[in-house]
Amino acid sequence: MERSYVYTDESSLFFELKERFSAAVTRNRGEGILFSGGLDSALVAACAGKCAAISVHLCSYGEDRRYASKVAAFLELDHHPVTVTVEEALAAPPVVILIRRSFDPALPNDVILYLGIRRAKDMGIESMMTGDGSDELFAGYDFMRGMPGLAGYLNRMHAAMSFSSNEIGGALGVAIKQPFLDPSFVDFSQVIDLDLKIRKERGVHWGKWILRKAFEGVLPPEILWQSKRPLEYGSGMTELRRIIESLVSDKEFEEGKRAVPVKFWSREHWYYYRIYRDMVGEVPAPGEGETACERCGAGMPRGALHCGICGDVVQWNRQK
């Protein structure tokens, strides 16, 4: 791991970070970008230059439409907003579940990725950039602020990072480019002190503080200093959860819980499991060297912190 960089002041570190990230984008440049208008995709797009920016939102829901349009215009991107109907959104989970072989309740995020990458495929785009990894490398999640033992937690998270965009892109034949996960840039990010990743600015504690400071003057302040919007919330796909919940009756949910040895979080989780059973089959039992997930019984590699089948994160939570 690269540990040799020494900076004399924060300004020189800001410059170095910007230069190294720009180089990472150049090494991992795609024809298009999955674009929410959030900080991460905006930084990638700013360094990549003109490209096809595809943003996805459900009907009239979510805030990403406003941010994506504004940032795309500022950066002069070839913007392609995708407005998804409820019917199109409901048709996507079976395809995504088959691709991912999972009934993880984070599925609405994957639906966004699937619909965006599918649009890119339809447009003849062969490679798409994402902002994957920024929150993990630069402590961007809200729950990380004030977390005891955060440095060790981040190290464990870095070792276990995986992103569904790779699986979905592979299934659709679109190469996924992830500049934040460029090995050289990952190494550099891990040299940066934690107090530069989370710091107070304008009376607020910000994750990814150093990213915001390094790119001041490149992006407008309202983009650099926007709060984090989870992908499903910004795209309006949170509404999909409510719709799916309404499709499962209380009776069906109670009967389903009694019928299988899986601990479901919600009717939505049961809905995804039902599709999983139809599209994929039984939950795989642990194999040699694996442990059983406490929620669904699926095999998990020893030391894994997240069940890839049901989405259980109890091991992650124990590490907090």
NUTI-650769 format. One line per 10 residues: number of its first residue (from 0); their letters; for each residue x negated, y negated, z negated of C-alpha. Coordinates in Angstrom, 3 decimals, m for minus. Each point is the difference from the previous one (the first is absolute). Layout:
REM residues N
NUM> a> X/Y/Z ~ ...
END
This chain:
REM residues 320
0> mersyvytde> 0.000/0.000/0.000 ~ m1.231/m3.476/0.893 ~ m0.901/m1.816/m3.237 ~ m2.805/m2.276/1.125 ~ 1.874/m3.253/0.634 ~ m0.720/m2.733/m2.551 ~ 1.724/m3.374/0.228 ~ m1.219/m3.250/m1.537 ~ 3.382/m1.709/m0.276 ~ 3.624/0.648/0.836
10> sslffelker> m0.114/m2.051/3.208 ~ m2.685/2.250/1.443 ~ 2.045/3.050/m0.977 ~ 3.088/m1.445/1.699 ~ m2.038/m0.516/3.183 ~ m1.456/3.513/m0.170 ~ 3.401/1.597/m0.561 ~ 1.499/m1.876/2.942 ~ m2.898/0.976/2.275 ~ 0.113/3.645/m1.038
20> fsaavtrnrg> 3.747/0.249/0.359 ~ m0.103/m1.623/3.436 ~ m2.612/2.578/1.013 ~ 2.187/2.799/m1.400 ~ 2.933/m1.236/2.085 ~ m2.208/m0.106/3.095 ~ m1.095/3.603/m0.617 ~ 3.616/1.066/m0.534 ~ 1.851/m2.190/2.454 ~ 3.242/1.281/1.495
30> egilfsggld> 2.198/m1.176/2.839 ~ 2.743/m0.892/m2.465 ~ 0.717/m0.443/m3.682 ~ 2.807/1.034/m2.337 ~ 0.828/m3.466/m1.182 ~ 2.042/m1.095/m2.999 ~ m1.352/m3.518/m0.327 ~ m1.345/0.962/m3.421 ~ m3.545/m0.805/m1.061 ~ m1.607/3.255/1.132
40> salvaacagk> 1.360/0.198/3.538 ~ m0.487/m3.765/0.396 ~ m3.702/0.305/m0.885 ~ m0.493/2.871/2.445 ~ 1.794/m1.902/2.762 ~ m1.960/m3.198/m0.701 ~ m3.276/1.864/0.501 ~ 1.191/2.108/2.923 ~ 1.204/m2.847/2.181 ~ 2.854/0.265/2.449
50> caaisvhlcs> 1.745/3.371/m0.102 ~ 3.479/1.487/0.045 ~ 1.553/m0.472/m3.445 ~ 2.916/2.319/m0.770 ~ 2.167/m0.719/m3.024 ~ 2.997/2.063/m1.115 ~ 3.015/m1.065/m2.010 ~ 3.407/1.454/m0.743 ~ 2.858/m2.090/1.420 ~ 0.047/m3.347/m1.807
60> ygedrryask> m1.682/1.253/m3.171 ~ m3.464/m0.766/m1.370 ~ m2.392/m2.942/m0.014 ~ m2.641/1.281/2.423 ~ 1.747/m1.392/3.067 ~ m0.585/m3.568/m1.135 ~ m3.623/0.553/m1.028 ~ m0.867/2.119/3.042 ~ 1.397/m2.533/2.450 ~ m1.773/m2.889/m1.676
70> vaafleldhh> m3.404/1.704/m0.216 ~ 0.253/1.453/3.509 ~ 0.675/m3.486/1.376 ~ m2.903/m1.487/m1.991 ~ m2.413/2.692/1.282 ~ 1.482/m0.035/3.517 ~ 0.714/3.715/m0.084 ~ 2.127/1.876/2.508 ~ 2.776/0.612/m2.520 ~ 2.526/2.801/0.444
80> pvtvtveeal> 2.570/m0.004/m2.838 ~ 2.002/3.219/m0.198 ~ 3.502/m0.284/m1.436 ~ 1.184/3.424/m1.155 ~ 3.656/0.881/m0.400 ~ 1.237/2.027/m2.954 ~ 0.697/2.893/2.378 ~ m3.582/m0.069/1.308 ~ m1.380/m0.154/m3.535 ~ 2.108/2.999/m1.103
90> aappvvilir> m1.171/2.003/3.027 ~ m3.665/m0.435/m0.923 ~ m0.404/1.932/m3.316 ~ 0.338/3.500/1.540 ~ m2.761/m0.795/2.497 ~ m2.244/m1.535/m2.642 ~ 0.596/2.835/m2.460 ~ m0.943/2.532/2.672 ~ m3.168/m1.931/0.836 ~ m1.055/m0.491/m3.604
100> rsfdpalpnd> 1.430/3.263/m1.358 ~ 1.035/m1.918/m3.085 ~ 3.124/m1.290/m1.774 ~ m1.857/m2.756/m1.826 ~ 2.497/m2.748/m1.017 ~ m2.414/m2.558/1.451 ~ 1.381/1.110/3.362 ~ 1.492/m3.434/0.956 ~ m3.588/m1.264/0.311 ~ m0.766/2.839/2.387
110> vilylgirra> 3.148/m0.712/1.991 ~ m1.310/m3.532/0.632 ~ m3.345/1.379/1.153 ~ 1.659/2.590/2.211 ~ 2.294/m2.499/1.698 ~ m2.841/m2.479/0.524 ~ m2.420/2.579/1.389 ~ 2.737/1.479/2.178 ~ 0.638/m3.441/1.497 ~ m3.733/m0.320/0.679
120> kdmgiesmmt> 0.061/3.390/1.730 ~ 2.945/m1.083/2.144 ~ m1.949/m3.128/0.979 ~ m2.966/2.074/1.144 ~ m2.204/m1.127/m2.898 ~ m2.560/2.661/m0.889 ~ m1.467/m1.412/m3.230 ~ 1.490/m1.973/m2.887 ~ m1.694/m1.802/m2.881 ~ 1.401/m0.028/m3.544
130> gdgsdelfag> m0.795/m1.736/m3.292 ~ m0.299/3.343/m1.814 ~ m2.398/0.019/m2.958 ~ m0.046/m3.668/m0.938 ~ 2.091/0.398/m3.162 ~ m2.022/3.015/m1.118 ~ m3.393/m1.634/0.576 ~ 0.857/m3.480/m1.291 ~ 2.481/0.740/m2.810 ~ 3.030/m1.363/1.800
140> ydfmrgmpgl> 2.764/1.895/m1.786 ~ 1.917/m1.894/m2.675 ~ m0.309/2.804/m2.550 ~ m3.802/m0.325/0.054 ~ m0.048/m3.388/m1.683 ~ m0.976/0.497/m3.616 ~ m0.314/3.777/0.359 ~ m2.463/1.487/m2.532 ~ m2.767/1.979/1.685 ~ 0.792/m1.437/3.421
150> agylnrmhaa> m3.546/0.435/1.342 ~ 0.084/3.749/m0.586 ~ 3.534/0.225/1.358 ~ m1.062/m1.739/3.218 ~ m2.912/2.392/0.414 ~ 2.347/2.983/m0.274 ~ 2.442/m1.654/2.386 ~ m2.757/m0.657/2.540 ~ m1.005/3.663/m0.075 ~ 3.584/1.142/0.622
160> msfssneigg> 1.159/m2.599/2.549 ~ 2.093/1.302/2.889 ~ 2.507/m1.753/2.228 ~ 3.003/1.360/1.828 ~ m0.658/m2.261/2.982 ~ m2.733/2.435/1.055 ~ 2.373/2.973/0.049 ~ 2.753/m1.907/1.775 ~ m2.366/m1.516/2.546 ~ m1.529/3.419/0.658
170> algvaikqpf> 3.418/1.551/0.575 ~ 0.939/m2.756/2.464 ~ m3.344/m0.076/1.782 ~ m0.923/m3.519/m1.130 ~ m3.432/m0.526/m1.575 ~ 0.141/m1.816/m3.349 ~ m2.759/m2.508/m0.721 ~ m0.528/m1.060/m3.629 ~ m2.604/m2.782/m0.359 ~ 0.258/m0.166/m3.797
180> ldpsfvdfsq> m0.982/3.683/m0.101 ~ m3.090/m0.436/2.154 ~ m2.634/1.935/m2.015 ~ m2.472/m2.871/m0.098 ~ 2.659/m2.464/m1.117 ~ 1.326/2.418/m2.644 ~ m3.521/0.286/m1.416 ~ m0.361/m3.770/m0.076 ~ 3.394/m0.485/m1.667 ~ m1.057/2.261/m2.846
190> vidldlkirk> m2.961/m2.247/m0.804 ~ 2.306/m2.931/m0.685 ~ 0.741/m0.651/m3.668 ~ 3.524/0.724/m1.187 ~ 0.435/m3.519/m1.370 ~ m0.303/m1.247/3.587 ~ 2.787/2.293/1.128 ~ 2.484/m1.092/m2.671 ~ m0.280/m3.601/m1.128 ~ 2.191/m2.886/m1.049
200> ergvhwgkwi> 0.634/m2.689/2.606 ~ 2.564/m2.789/m0.198 ~ 1.302/1.402/m3.268 ~ 0.615/3.480/1.445 ~ m2.035/3.201/m0.242 ~ m0.586/1.215/3.550 ~ m1.075/3.375/1.290 ~ m2.307/m0.130/3.043 ~ m1.181/m3.397/m1.231 ~ m3.333/0.152/1.812
210> lrkafegvlp> 1.640/0.872/3.323 ~ 2.239/m3.028/m0.318 ~ m2.895/m2.312/m0.894 ~ m2.332/1.333/2.694 ~ 2.528/m0.725/2.761 ~ 1.075/m3.452/m1.120 ~ 0.045/m2.187/3.072 ~ 0.627/2.989/2.270 ~ 3.637/0.557/m0.977 ~ 2.541/m2.490/m1.399
220> peilwqskrp> 0.245/m0.137/m3.817 ~ 3.594/1.266/0.018 ~ m1.250/3.191/1.667 ~ m3.177/0.426/m2.045 ~ 1.772/m0.591/m3.301 ~ 3.237/1.869/0.605 ~ 0.979/2.594/m2.597 ~ m0.106/3.642/0.935 ~ 3.132/1.336/1.679 ~ 0.213/3.796/0.040
230> leygsgmtel> 0.315/1.182/3.595 ~ 3.488/1.418/m0.423 ~ 1.240/m3.148/m1.738 ~ m1.435/m2.438/2.506 ~ 1.391/1.981/2.923 ~ 3.440/0.350/m1.571 ~ m0.319/3.783/m0.239 ~ 0.886/m0.200/m3.692 ~ 3.549/m0.300/1.307 ~ m0.467/3.425/1.604
240> rriieslvsd> m0.361/1.462/m3.487 ~ 3.379/m1.379/m1.011 ~ 1.623/1.366/3.148 ~ m1.512/3.462/m0.490 ~ 1.047/0.058/m3.655 ~ 3.573/m0.584/1.153 ~ m0.162/3.052/2.279 ~ m0.495/2.428/m2.908 ~ 2.923/0.508/m2.383 ~ m0.498/0.465/m3.723
250> kefeegkrav> 1.422/3.513/0.286 ~ m2.365/0.955/2.816 ~ m2.956/m1.405/m1.917 ~ 0.849/1.853/m3.216 ~ 0.524/3.270/1.859 ~ m3.235/m0.515/1.914 ~ m1.990/m0.596/m3.181 ~ 1.268/3.246/m1.471 ~ m0.678/1.997/3.156 ~ m3.754/m0.602/0.382
260> pvkfwsrehw> m2.956/m0.259/m2.411 ~ m0.914/m3.543/1.011 ~ 0.257/m3.055/m2.240 ~ 1.591/m2.724/2.107 ~ m0.254/m3.684/m0.828 ~ 3.172/m1.005/1.788 ~ 2.661/0.921/2.543 ~ m2.279/m1.510/2.627 ~ m2.762/2.424/m1.000 ~ 2.455/2.898/0.310
270> yyyriyrdmv> 1.033/m1.254/3.437 ~ m3.591/0.125/1.225 ~ m0.500/3.448/m1.561 ~ 3.045/1.348/1.812 ~ m1.467/m1.174/3.302 ~ m3.365/1.472/m0.982 ~ 1.596/3.410/m0.608 ~ 1.678/m0.139/3.417 ~ m3.003/m1.322/1.945 ~ m2.983/1.500/m1.838
280> gevpapgege> 1.180/2.782/m2.317 ~ m0.884/1.040/m3.531 ~ m2.298/m2.010/m2.237 ~ m3.420/1.688/0.328 ~ m1.164/1.857/m3.103 ~ m3.483/m0.665/m1.389 ~ m2.798/1.801/1.787 ~ m3.407/1.008/m1.241 ~ m1.695/m2.872/m1.807 ~ 3.196/m2.074/m0.179
290> tacercgagm> 2.182/m1.076/m2.901 ~ 3.793/m0.295/0.020 ~ 1.708/m3.374/0.208 ~ 1.987/m0.591/m3.190 ~ 2.972/m1.339/1.960 ~ 0.416/2.301/3.023 ~ m2.407/2.897/m0.564 ~ m1.960/m0.645/3.207 ~ m3.681/0.826/0.162 ~ m2.309/m2.916/m0.716
300> prgalhcgic> m3.802/0.032/0.343 ~ m1.657/m0.027/m3.396 ~ m0.669/m3.566/m1.049 ~ 2.675/m1.429/2.328 ~ 1.860/m2.960/m1.468 ~ 3.046/0.032/2.280 ~ 2.234/2.746/1.364 ~ 0.159/m0.281/3.763 ~ 3.218/2.024/0.166 ~ 2.408/m1.672/m2.454
310> gdvvqwnrqk> m1.920/m3.198/m0.690 ~ m0.506/0.616/m3.726 ~ m2.540/m2.428/m1.471 ~ m0.143/1.242/m3.579 ~ m3.729/0.663/0.308 ~ m0.578/m3.545/1.227 ~ 1.989/m1.359/m2.927 ~ m2.046/1.988/m2.465 ~ m3.100/m1.704/1.329 ~ 1.309/m3.519/m0.633
END
